């Protein structure tokens, strides 16, 4: 290895032009080495940012209706996440939907575990019921899948305590699918043909005591 005094002596013997070129090249080499060392450190030692995802907080059997109480938020590295993970910002999209499979406690929630609206509606139908979809009737706000409503038309109650088995939205218009008996379906369709049909919250909803939260409240309310 060349000693420092030898480097200094060599520099003194160089012309001013050569000395300047030498210093420029040396400085550039040192700067490049520092940048490379910094990039190496960031690549191997800097912790990868974590993404908040949705996991289940208890064992959930097939056909479970998802509520905020059975979900929690967890942070995980992007490279460790499976395809189709439900992220924390998407939690409001899964509330009220049902599972097509069992999920163990602590497992991340995947979109493939959740039934489509049509699957969910079929799963909620009782053996003697039919699915009847109403095109955006007058309805109390915040009605969602699993709620109960009373159906009014022709100046009377056509059906009471009817369960909403699906809520769909197309082009900004909501459609509500009800689980009704064949006779109820006939009465409701007849009322729709001659007038309008309205839905109101049924007294059965009081037994459910579901908590209504905004999107931000649900996301921030998920325990870590």
PAFI-496907 format. One line per 5 residues: number of its first residue (from 1); for each residue x, y, z of N, C-alpha, C. Coordinates in nm, 4 decimals, decimal comma, always signed. Example, Ala and Ser with C-alpha at 12.3 -4.5 7.8 and 13.67 -1.06 7.14 Angstrom:
PAFI-496907
1 = +1,3190/-0,5690/+0,7800/+1,2300/-0,4500/+0,7800/+1,3200/-0,3300/+0,7800  +1,2850/-0,2250/+0,7080/+1,3670/-0,1060/+0,7140/+1,2900/+0,0030/+0,7870
***
This chain:
PAFI-496907
1 = +0,0844/-0,1189/+0,0000/+0,0000/+0,0000/+0,0000/+0,0886/+0,1248/+0,0000  +0,0501/+0,2210/-0,0833/+0,1293/+0,3442/-0,0912/+0,1030/+0,4293/+0,0315  +0,2051/+0,4758/+0,0953/+0,1909/+0,5591/+0,2145/+0,1378/+0,6963/+0,1765  +0,0774/+0,7650/+0,2731/+0,0188/+0,8950/+0,2490/+0,1221/+0,9960/+0,2042  +0,2454/+0,9909/+0,2635/+0,3490/+1,0886/+0,2267/+0,3953/+1,0681/+0,0825
6 = +0,3884/+0,9415/+0,0355/+0,4249/+0,9157/-0,1030/+0,3224/+0,9758/-0,1981  +0,1940/+0,9690/-0,1596/+0,0883/+1,0290/-0,2414/+0,1067/+1,1797/-0,2487  +0,1385/+1,2387/-0,1329/+0,1588/+1,3840/-0,1289/+0,2770/+1,4238/-0,2159  +0,3872/+1,3451/-0,2078/+0,5064/+1,3741/-0,2886/+0,4742/+1,3644/-0,4371  +0,3984/+1,2622/-0,4748/+0,3618/+1,2443/-0,6148/+0,2776/+1,3613/-0,6641
11 = +0,1867/+1,4082/-0,5783/+0,1029/+1,5214/-0,6160/+0,1862/+1,6474/-0,6379  +0,2879/+1,6679/-0,5538/+0,3738/+1,7858/-0,5680/+0,4542/+1,7839/-0,6967  +0,4875/+1,6651/-0,7414/+0,5675/+1,6519/-0,8622/+0,4841/+1,6674/-0,9890  +0,3498/+1,6552/-0,9759/+0,2637/+1,6703/-1,0925/+0,2478/+1,8171/-1,1294  +0,2169/+1,8390/-1,2556/+0,1826/+1,9739/-1,2981/+0,0462/+2,0093/-1,2414
16 = +0,0153/+2,1367/-1,2415/-0,1136/+2,1807/-1,1854/-0,2306/+2,1156/-1,2580  -0,2200/+2,1006/-1,3922/-0,3287/+2,0420/-1,4702/-0,3483/+1,8952/-1,4353  -0,2375/+1,8186/-1,4275/-0,2479/+1,6773/-1,3932/-0,2970/+1,6574/-1,2510  -0,2499/+1,7484/-1,1609/-0,2921/+1,7364/-1,0216/-0,4444/+1,7569/-1,0097  -0,4970/+1,8550/-1,0843/-0,6407/+1,8819/-1,0800/-0,7200/+1,7626/-1,1335
21 = -0,6742/+1,7042/-1,2454/-0,7424/+1,5872/-1,3020/-0,7388/+1,4697/-1,2051  -0,6257/+1,4512/-1,1384/-0,6117/+1,3401/-1,0437/-0,7091/+1,3560/-0,9271  -0,7181/+1,4794/-0,8761/-0,8073/+1,5040/-0,7635/-0,9547/+1,4851/-0,8033  -0,9880/+1,5262/-0,9280/-1,1260/+1,5099/-0,9746/-1,1629/+1,3635/-0,9856  -1,0721/+1,2841/-1,0473/-1,0981/+1,1414/-1,0636/-1,1066/+1,0721/-0,9287
26 = -1,0161/+1,1063/-0,8383/-1,0164/+1,0441/-0,7055/-1,1427/+1,0787/-0,6281  -1,1818/+1,2052/-0,6340/-1,3034/+1,2482/-0,5638/-1,4269/+1,1774/-0,6190  -1,4327/+1,1663/-0,7532/-1,5458/+1,0976/-0,8148/-1,5518/+0,9512/-0,7732  -1,4350/+0,8870/-0,7675/-1,4308/+0,7464/-0,7267/-1,4766/+0,7292/-0,5826  -1,4324/+0,8194/-0,4945/-1,4732/+0,8118/-0,3540/-1,6237/+0,8364/-0,3387
31 = -1,6749/+0,9352/-0,4160/-1,8176/+0,9650/-0,4086/-1,9002/+0,8469/-0,4583  -1,8553/+0,7856/-0,5693/-1,9268/+0,6691/-0,6213/-1,9270/+0,5544/-0,5227  -1,8138/+0,5350/-0,4547/-1,8068/+0,4292/-0,3544/-1,9017/+0,4545/-0,2387  -1,9104/+0,5798/-0,1963/-2,0018/+0,6135/-0,0862/-2,1475/+0,5908/-0,1263  -2,1825/+0,6300/-0,2496/-2,3191/+0,6098/-0,2965/-2,3524/+0,4612/-0,3063
36 = -2,2565/+0,3835/-0,3570/-2,2789/+0,2393/-0,3670/-2,2954/+0,1763/-0,2299  -2,2151/+0,2208/-0,1333/-2,2246/+0,1686/+0,0029/-2,3588/+0,2048/+0,0653  -2,4060/+0,3286/+0,0379/-2,5362/+0,3690/+0,0912/-2,6501/+0,2875/+0,0324  -2,6437/+0,2622/-0,0993/-2,7470/+0,1813/-0,1639/-2,7463/+0,0393/-0,1105  -2,6293/-0,0161/-0,0880/-2,6161/-0,1510/-0,0325/-2,6791/-0,1580/+0,1062
41 = -2,6540/-0,0560/+0,1868/-2,7080/-0,0534/+0,3224/-2,8604/-0,0443/+0,3195  -2,9139/+0,0419/+0,2308/-3,0597/+0,0559/+0,2227/-3,1250/-0,0727/+0,1747  -3,0618/-0,1414/+0,0803/-3,1195/-0,2623/+0,0233/-3,1226/-0,3770/+0,1232  -3,0153/-0,3922/+0,1994/-3,0032/-0,5081/+0,2860/-3,0466/-0,4830/+0,4306  -3,0416/-0,3562/+0,4735/-3,0654/-0,3315/+0,6150/-3,1900/-0,2481/+0,6441
46 = -3,2378/-0,1683/+0,5484/-3,3552/-0,0868/+0,5758/-3,4805/-0,1737/+0,5751  -3,5634/-0,1597/+0,6754/-3,6835/-0,2405/+0,6876/-3,7854/-0,2030/+0,5807  -3,8427/-0,3036/+0,5183/-3,9418/-0,2813/+0,4139/-4,0706/-0,2265/+0,4751  -4,1304/-0,1252/+0,4098/-4,2564/-0,0696/+0,4627/-4,3637/-0,1780/+0,4732  -4,4477/-0,1660/+0,5751/-4,5533/-0,2649/+0,5966/-4,6892/-0,2074/+0,5575
51 = -4,7772/-0,2953/+0,5138/-4,9095/-0,2568/+0,4651/-5,0155/-0,3064/+0,5627  -5,1115/-0,2216/+0,6023/-5,2197/-0,2680/+0,6924/-5,3185/-0,3561/+0,6167  -5,3440/-0,4748/+0,6701/-5,4363/-0,5700/+0,6088/-5,5424/-0,6103/+0,7104  -5,6431/-0,6826/+0,6641/-5,7523/-0,7275/+0,7511/-5,7352/-0,8761/+0,7810  -5,7414/-0,9110/+0,9101/-5,7357/-1,0508/+0,9540/-5,8601/-1,0797/+1,0390
56 = -5,8853/-1,2069/+1,0612/-5,9995/-1,2443/+1,1462/-5,9506/-1,2630/+1,2893  -6,0314/-1,2236/+1,3856/-5,9910/-1,2261/+1,5264/-6,0357/-1,3511/+1,6002  -6,1057/-1,4409/+1,5295/-6,1505/-1,5654/+1,5913/-6,1793/-1,6675/+1,4812  -6,1958/-1,7930/+1,5206/-6,2311/-1,8948/+1,4216/-6,3684/-1,8636/+1,3635  -6,3763/-1,8574/+1,2304/-6,5028/-1,8253/+1,1640/-6,5443/-1,9419/+1,0748
61 = -6,6592/-2,0014/+1,1022/-6,7068/-2,1112/+1,0171/-6,7671/-2,0599/+0,8870  -6,7827/-2,1483/+0,7932/-6,8496/-2,1156/+0,6675/-6,9883/-2,0575/+0,6957  -7,0319/-1,9649/+0,6133/-7,1627/-1,8974/+0,6210/-7,1668/-1,7865/+0,7247  -7,0542/-1,7588/+0,7926/-7,0513/-1,6475/+0,8879/-7,0697/-1,5155/+0,8144  -7,1535/-1,4284/+0,8702/-7,1679/-1,2926/+0,8180/-7,0640/-1,2039/+0,8849
66 = -6,9815/-1,1390/+0,8061/-6,8712/-1,0594/+0,8602/-6,9216/-0,9309/+0,9242  -6,8764/-0,9061/+1,0467/-6,9042/-0,7816/+1,1178/-6,7721/-0,7246/+1,1669  -6,7733/-0,6004/+1,2106/-6,6504/-0,5359/+1,2570/-6,5942/-0,6061/+1,3804  -6,6801/-0,6762/+1,4548/-6,6372/-0,7402/+1,5795/-6,5460/-0,8607/+1,5575  -6,5499/-0,9207/+1,4389/-6,4707/-1,0427/+1,4162/-6,3469/-1,0147/+1,3306
71 = -6,3168/-0,8868/+1,3090/-6,2027/-0,8500/+1,2256/-6,1053/-0,7632/+1,3027  -5,9781/-0,7694/+1,2649/-5,8801/-0,6773/+1,3211/-5,7763/-0,6447/+1,2151  -5,7026/-0,5390/+1,2422/-5,6038/-0,4904/+1,1473/-5,4638/-0,5381/+1,1861  -5,3836/-0,5692/+1,0854/-5,2475/-0,6152/+1,1083/-5,1590/-0,5582/+0,9982  -5,0317/-0,5292/+1,0305/-4,9381/-0,4797/+0,9300/-4,8438/-0,5916/+0,8880
76 = -4,8227/-0,6014/+0,7571/-4,7369/-0,7072/+0,7038/-4,6592/-0,6541/+0,5842  -4,5419/-0,7143/+0,5578/-4,4608/-0,6743/+0,4439/-4,5303/-0,7165/+0,3144  -4,5204/-0,6299/+0,2148/-4,5888/-0,6547/+0,0882/-4,5452/-0,7873/+0,0259  -4,4164/-0,8203/+0,0362/-4,3671/-0,9433/-0,0280/-4,4215/-1,0693/+0,0400  -4,4710/-1,0565/+0,1636/-4,5224/-1,1723/+0,2367/-4,6722/-1,1926/+0,2173
81 = -4,7379/-1,1022/+0,1457/-4,8834/-1,1070/+0,1343/-4,9276/-1,1977/+0,0203  -5,0299/-1,2797/+0,0432/-5,0831/-1,3626/-0,0654/-5,1631/-1,2775/-0,1634  -5,1889/-1,3297/-0,2788/-5,2679/-1,2592/-0,3791/-5,4133/-1,2475/-0,3326  -5,4732/-1,1302/-0,3560/-5,6146/-1,1117/-0,3226/-5,6401/-1,0813/-0,1772  -5,5442/-1,0224/-0,1079/-5,5612/-0,9878/+0,0333/-5,6573/-0,8692/+0,0466
86 = -5,7381/-0,8684/+0,1511/-5,8253/-0,7546/+0,1797/-5,7465/-0,6552/+0,2644  -5,7278/-0,5361/+0,2142/-5,6521/-0,4337/+0,2862/-5,7440/-0,3557/+0,3811  -5,6812/-0,2880/+0,4779/-5,7595/-0,2199/+0,5811/-5,8554/-0,1171/+0,5217  -5,8137/-0,0489/+0,4153/-5,8990/+0,0515/+0,3528/-6,0182/-0,0066/+0,2798  -6,0222/-0,1394/+0,2632/-6,1312/-0,2049/+0,1922/-6,2277/-0,2762/+0,2865
91 = -6,2093/-0,2583/+0,4163/-6,2869/-0,3358/+0,5134/-6,4371/-0,3103/+0,5026  -6,4765/-0,1872/+0,4688/-6,6195/-0,1582/+0,4594/-6,6862/-0,2352/+0,3457  -6,6072/-0,2809/+0,2495/-6,6624/-0,3550/+0,1362/-6,6963/-0,4998/+0,1724  -6,6421/-0,5496/+0,2848/-6,6684/-0,6891/+0,3227/-6,7667/-0,7015/+0,4383  -6,7929/-0,5912/+0,5096/-6,8880/-0,5955/+0,6200/-7,0270/-0,6332/+0,5672
96 = -7,0897/-0,7319/+0,6300/-7,2221/-0,7764/+0,5891/-7,2204/-0,8901/+0,4893  -7,1025/-0,9235/+0,4361/-7,0934/-1,0341/+0,3406/-7,0634/-1,1639/+0,4146  -7,0883/-1,2772/+0,3497/-7,0726/-1,4074/+0,4144/-6,9534/-1,4838/+0,3579  -6,9068/-1,5797/+0,4376/-6,7904/-1,6588/+0,3998/-6,8315/-1,7859/+0,3277  -6,7541/-1,8236/+0,2282/-6,7794/-1,9482/+0,1564/-6,6928/-2,0619/+0,2102
101 = -6,6097/-2,0329/+0,3123/-6,5198/-2,1325/+0,3689/-6,4886/-2,1004/+0,5139  -6,4378/-2,1984/+0,5890/-6,3935/-2,1753/+0,7266/-6,2615/-2,0968/+0,7244  -6,2426/-2,0097/+0,8240/-6,1171/-1,9342/+0,8363/-6,0695/-1,9440/+0,9810  -5,9454/-1,9864/+1,0049/-5,8951/-1,9950/+1,1426/-5,8611/-1,8577/+1,1987  -5,8624/-1,8460/+1,3285/-5,8311/-1,7203/+1,3962/-5,6921/-1,6712/+1,3577
106 = -5,6814/-1,5407/+1,3297/-5,5535/-1,4804/+1,2972/-5,5180/-1,4835/+1,1501  -5,5930/-1,5584/+1,0695/-5,5617/-1,5694/+0,9270/-5,6004/-1,4408/+0,8543  -5,5238/-1,4034/+0,7517/-5,5623/-1,2867/+0,6722/-5,6876/-1,3155/+0,5919  -5,7666/-1,2138/+0,5699/-5,8911/-1,2285/+0,4940/-5,8619/-1,2070/+0,3458  -5,9013/-1,3047/+0,2637/-5,8819/-1,2959/+0,1192/-6,0174/-1,2786/+0,0504
111 = -6,0158/-1,2130/-0,0636/-6,1398/-1,1927/-0,1379/-6,2001/-1,3248/-0,1824  -6,1175/-1,4239/-0,2058/-6,1695/-1,5527/-0,2518/-6,2473/-1,6259/-0,1424  -6,2313/-1,5832/-0,0162/-6,3060/-1,6447/+0,0931/-6,4484/-1,5910/+0,1036  -6,4785/-1,4826/+0,0322/-6,6055/-1,4111/+0,0488/-6,6992/-1,4428/-0,0666  -6,8227/-1,4728/-0,0333/-6,9206/-1,5039/-0,1364/-6,9558/-1,3801/-0,2185
116 = -6,9876/-1,4028/-0,3443/-7,0388/-1,2960/-0,4291/-7,1802/-1,2619/-0,3823  -7,2347/-1,1446/-0,4224/-7,3709/-1,1101/-0,3802/-7,4732/-1,2176/-0,4129  -7,4616/-1,2802/-0,5312/-7,5578/-1,3835/-0,5698/-7,5422/-1,5066/-0,4815  -7,4177/-1,5459/-0,4536/-7,3931/-1,6609/-0,3653/-7,4489/-1,6343/-0,2266  -7,4260/-1,5112/-0,1781/-7,4730/-1,4753/-0,0437/-7,6243/-1,4793/-0,0361
121 = -7,6907/-1,4290/-0,1392/-7,8376/-1,4282/-0,1402/-7,8913/-1,5704/-0,1364  -7,8340/-1,6578/-0,2173/-7,8803/-1,7975/-0,2193/-7,8581/-1,8662/-0,0850  -7,7453/-1,8330/-0,0195/-7,7140/-1,8965/+0,1086/-7,8095/-1,8517/+0,2188  -7,8631/-1,7291/+0,2078/-7,9523/-1,6765/+0,3111/-8,0989/-1,7160/+0,2901  -8,1300/-1,7700/+0,1732/-8,2683/-1,8102/+0,1466/-8,3053/-1,9338/+0,2274
126 = -8,4237/-1,9306/+0,2877/-8,4764/-2,0494/+0,3545/-8,5367/-2,1435/+0,2492  -8,5549/-2,2703/+0,2823/-8,6024/-2,3681/+0,1824/-8,7328/-2,3292/+0,1144  -8,8233/-2,2608/+0,1859/-8,9536/-2,2285/+0,1278/-8,9608/-2,0848/+0,0758  -8,8463/-2,0198/+0,0617/-8,8450/-1,8804/+0,0202/-8,8009/-1,8631/-0,1250  -8,8309/-1,7424/-0,1772/-8,7884/-1,7031/-0,3105/-8,7139/-1,5699/-0,2993
131 = -8,6223/-1,5452/-0,3912/-8,5495/-1,4183/-0,3930/-8,6250/-1,3199/-0,4809  -8,6600/-1,2052/-0,4242/-8,7331/-1,1022/-0,4982/-8,6533/-0,9722/-0,4909  -8,6174/-0,9175/-0,6066/-8,5382/-0,7946/-0,6112/-8,6262/-0,6757/-0,6447  -8,6161/-0,5708/-0,5623/-8,6926/-0,4486/-0,5830/-8,5996/-0,3391/-0,6338  -8,6369/-0,2678/-0,7384/-8,5522/-0,1616/-0,7941/-8,5643/-0,0313/-0,7169
136 = -8,4745/-0,0125/-0,6224/-8,4641/+0,1142/-0,5490/-8,5961/+0,1653/-0,4940  -8,6620/+0,0897/-0,4060/-8,7849/+0,1422/-0,3448/-8,7511/+0,2458/-0,2391  -8,8519/+0,3176/-0,1935/-8,8305/+0,4097/-0,0823/-8,7928/+0,3264/+0,0395  -8,6822/+0,3585/+0,0996/-8,6316/+0,2724/+0,2074/-8,5587/+0,3545/+0,3118  -8,5623/+0,3089/+0,4346/-8,4900/+0,3782/+0,5409/-8,3397/+0,3727/+0,5122
141 = -8,2630/+0,4754/+0,5519/-8,1203/+0,4761/+0,5230/-8,0448/+0,3676/+0,5998  -7,9288/+0,3342/+0,5460/-7,8346/+0,2421/+0,6108/-7,8821/+0,0971/+0,6120  -7,9831/+0,0620/+0,5356/-8,0240/-0,0775/+0,5286/-7,9160/-0,1567/+0,4569  -7,8803/-0,2729/+0,5097/-7,7773/-0,3551/+0,4498/-7,8181/-0,5016/+0,4563  -7,7400/-0,5854/+0,3924/-7,7682/-0,7280/+0,3911/-7,7788/-0,7813/+0,5341
146 = -7,8838/-0,8598/+0,5597/-7,9064/-0,9155/+0,6929/-8,0067/-0,8376/+0,7748  -8,0379/-0,7130/+0,7349/-8,1384/-0,6343/+0,8056/-8,2790/-0,6870/+0,7732  -8,3746/-0,6474/+0,8561/-8,5141/-0,6859/+0,8359/-8,5963/-0,5620/+0,8035  -8,6911/-0,5768/+0,7112/-8,7756/-0,4644/+0,6719/-8,9216/-0,5096/+0,6664  -9,0123/-0,4113/+0,6745/-9,1538/-0,4341/+0,6483/-9,1843/-0,3782/+0,5098
151 = -9,2612/-0,4505/+0,4321/-9,2943/-0,4094/+0,2953/-9,4346/-0,3516/+0,2934  -9,4472/-0,2266/+0,2479/-9,5754/-0,1564/+0,2443/-9,6154/-0,1282/+0,1004  -9,7452/-0,1412/+0,0714/-9,7960/-0,1108/-0,0617/-9,9461/-0,1199/-0,0639  -10,0069/-0,0449/-0,1545/-10,1531/-0,0444/-0,1661/-10,2200/-0,0062/-0,0348  -10,1546/+0,0798/+0,0421/-10,2131/+0,1284/+0,1653/-10,2134/+0,0299/+0,2796
156 = -10,1365/-0,0779/+0,2704/-10,1336/-0,1761/+0,3789/-9,9961/-0,2430/+0,3839  -9,9734/-0,3199/+0,4909/-9,8496/-0,3950/+0,5015/-9,8624/-0,5255/+0,4232  -9,7752/-0,5433/+0,3284/-9,7776/-0,6633/+0,2447/-9,7008/-0,7783/+0,3085  -9,5944/-0,7454/+0,3821/-9,5132/-0,8481/+0,4478/-9,4326/-0,7826/+0,5583  -9,4220/-0,8503/+0,6722/-9,3485/-0,7945/+0,7856/-9,2299/-0,8814/+0,8240
161 = -9,1237/-0,8156/+0,8705/-9,0049/-0,8874/+0,9157/-8,9346/-0,9643/+0,8047  -8,9233/-0,9033/+0,6878/-8,8603/-0,9687/+0,5727/-8,7100/-0,9372/+0,5732  -8,6303/-1,0393/+0,5528/-8,4851/-1,0206/+0,5595/-8,4287/-0,9752/+0,4247  -8,3392/-0,8750/+0,4305/-8,2646/-0,8323/+0,3123/-8,1517/-0,9333/+0,2909  -8,1534/-1,0019/+0,1773/-8,0499/-1,1031/+0,1523/-7,9472/-1,0555/+0,0494
166 = -7,9634/-0,9334/+0,0012/-7,8645/-0,8802/-0,0925/-7,8910/-0,7356/-0,1253  -7,7831/-0,6583/-0,1393/-7,7925/-0,5184/-0,1809/-7,6943/-0,4992/-0,2965  -7,7462/-0,4612/-0,4115/-7,6618/-0,4382/-0,5270/-7,6763/-0,2931/-0,5733  -7,5714/-0,2417/-0,6355/-7,5761/-0,1043/-0,6855/-7,5247/-0,1014/-0,8287  -7,6041/-0,0470/-0,9187/-7,5671/-0,0343/-1,0585/-7,5937/+0,1082/-1,1038
171 = -7,4877/+0,1709/-1,1559/-7,5010/+0,3082/-1,2071/-7,5605/+0,4022/-1,1033  -7,5204/+0,3834/-0,9780/-7,5666/+0,4718/-0,8716/-7,7041/+0,4393/-0,8160  -7,7694/+0,3362/-0,8682/-7,9027/+0,2973/-0,8202/-7,8948/+0,1665/-0,7438  -7,9527/+0,1626/-0,6243/-7,9492/+0,0425/-0,5423/-8,0698/-0,0468/-0,5697  -8,0469/-0,1766/-0,5602/-8,1533/-0,2758/-0,5698/-8,1446/-0,3647/-0,4462
176 = -8,2605/-0,3937/-0,3880/-8,2651/-0,4727/-0,2656/-8,3316/-0,6072/-0,2946  -8,2633/-0,7149/-0,2586/-8,3178/-0,8491/-0,2782/-8,3714/-0,9006/-0,1460  -8,4960/-0,9439/-0,1451/-8,5631/-0,9901/-0,0242/-8,5847/-1,1407/-0,0300  -8,5854/-1,2045/+0,0866/-8,6222/-1,3447/+0,0957/-8,7677/-1,3546/+0,1367  -8,8556/-1,3907/+0,0433/-8,9995/-1,3895/+0,0696/-9,0607/-1,5248/+0,0346
181 = -9,1804/-1,5471/+0,0875/-9,2559/-1,6680/+0,0528/-9,3195/-1,6469/-0,0842  -9,3628/-1,7539/-0,1497/-9,4290/-1,7382/-0,2800/-9,5491/-1,6438/-0,2746  -9,6331/-1,6540/-0,1694/-9,7498/-1,5658/-0,1588/-9,7081/-1,4203/-0,1415  -9,6043/-1,3978/-0,0568/-9,5562/-1,2609/-0,0383/-9,5021/-1,2043/-0,1689  -9,4337/-1,2882/-0,2456/-9,3797/-1,2433/-0,3740/-9,4918/-1,2001/-0,4673
186 = -9,6014/-1,2773/-0,4715/-9,7154/-1,2441/-0,5576/-9,7776/-1,1120/-0,5147  -9,7976/-1,0920/-0,3849/-9,8591/-0,9685/-0,3339/-9,7720/-0,8467/-0,3644  -9,6401/-0,8609/-0,3449/-9,5490/-0,7477/-0,3656/-9,5404/-0,7114/-0,5133  -9,5299/-0,8120/-0,5990/-9,5228/-0,7856/-0,7433/-9,6522/-0,7194/-0,7917  -9,7667/-0,7656/-0,7412/-9,8951/-0,7054/-0,7794/-9,9011/-0,5596/-0,7369
191 = -9,8495/-0,5306/-0,6176/-9,8489/-0,3928/-0,5693/-9,7563/-0,3055/-0,6535  -9,6449/-0,3610/-0,6961/-9,5508/-0,2853/-0,7793/-9,6101/-0,2535/-0,9152  -9,6955/-0,3414/-0,9670/-9,7554/-0,3193/-1,0989/-9,8637/-0,2126/-1,0961  -9,9268/-0,1942/-0,9822/-10,0368/-0,0982/-0,9731/-9,9989/+0,0291/-0,8975  -9,8858/+0,0291/-0,8351/-9,8437/+0,1462/-0,7584/-9,6985/+0,1332/-0,7155
196 = -9,6684/+0,1886/-0,6012/-9,5314/+0,1847/-0,5510/-9,5238/+0,0992/-0,4243  -9,4051/+0,0519/-0,3973/-9,3798/-0,0287/-0,2778/-9,2726/+0,0410/-0,1953  -9,2927/+0,0454/-0,0657/-9,1959/+0,1072/+0,0249/-9,1474/+0,0060/+0,1266  -9,0248/+0,0258/+0,1716/-8,9675/-0,0578/+0,2755/-8,9316/+0,0278/+0,3951  -8,9590/-0,0202/+0,5129/-8,9188/+0,0493/+0,6354/-8,8502/-0,0520/+0,7267
201 = -8,7663/-0,0003/+0,8163/-8,6981/-0,0889/+0,9102/-8,7988/-0,1643/+0,9965  -8,7757/-0,2919/+1,0108/-8,8627/-0,3750/+1,0935/-8,8191/-0,3680/+1,2392  -8,9113/-0,3969/+1,3306/-8,8795/-0,3999/+1,4734/-8,7775/-0,5098/+1,5040  -8,7629/-0,6085/+1,4161/-8,6696/-0,7181/+1,4406/-8,5249/-0,6700/+1,4414  -8,4978/-0,5526/+1,3814/-8,3621/-0,5011/+1,3793/-8,3121/-0,4637/+1,5180
206 = -8,4048/-0,4327/+1,6078/-8,3645/-0,3928/+1,7424/-8,2939/-0,5052/+1,8157  -8,3240/-0,6282/+1,7770/-8,2599/-0,7420/+1,8420/-8,1160/-0,7585/+1,7972  -8,0841/-0,7051/+1,6815/-7,9502/-0,7250/+1,6257/-7,8484/-0,6317/+1,6889  -7,8929/-0,5073/+1,7156/-7,8054/-0,4077/+1,7783/-7,6739/-0,3931/+1,7030  -7,6822/-0,3797/+1,5737/-7,5614/-0,3618/+1,4933/-7,5137/-0,2171/+1,5046
211 = -7,3828/-0,1998/+1,5072/-7,3247/-0,0666/+1,5173/-7,2976/-0,0124/+1,3781  -7,3484/+0,1073/+1,3491/-7,3274/+0,1698/+1,2197/-7,2069/+0,2632/+1,2294  -7,1079/+0,2417/+1,1481/-6,9862/+0,3225/+1,1522/-6,9541/+0,3750/+1,0133  -6,8874/+0,4906/+1,0090/-6,8408/+0,5428/+0,8814/-6,7178/+0,4649/+0,8367  -6,6785/+0,4847/+0,7112/-6,5610/+0,4146/+0,6584/-6,4379/+0,4417/+0,7429
216 = -6,4130/+0,5703/+0,7739/-6,2937/+0,6060/+0,8505/-6,2995/+0,5491/+0,9912  -6,4174/+0,5485/+1,0518/-6,4299/+0,4951/+1,1868/-6,4032/+0,3458/+1,1888  -6,4514/+0,2748/+1,0874/-6,4298/+0,1297/+1,0832/-6,2834/+0,0983/+1,0660  -6,2160/+0,1675/+0,9738/-6,0740/+0,1406/+0,9497/-5,9905/+0,1738/+1,0731  -6,0148/+0,2918/+1,1322/-5,9365/+0,3305/+1,2488/-5,9749/+0,2487/+1,3722
221 = -6,0963/+0,1927/+1,3706/-6,1429/+0,1173/+1,4854/-6,0970/-0,0266/+1,4867  -6,0373/-0,0741/+1,3773/-5,9876/-0,2109/+1,3758/-5,8678/-0,2222/+1,4699  -5,8717/-0,3078/+1,5703/-5,7580/-0,3208/+1,6619/-5,6350/-0,3783/+1,5917  -5,5195/-0,3273/+1,6312/-5,3924/-0,3771/+1,5743/-5,3485/-0,5033/+1,6451
***
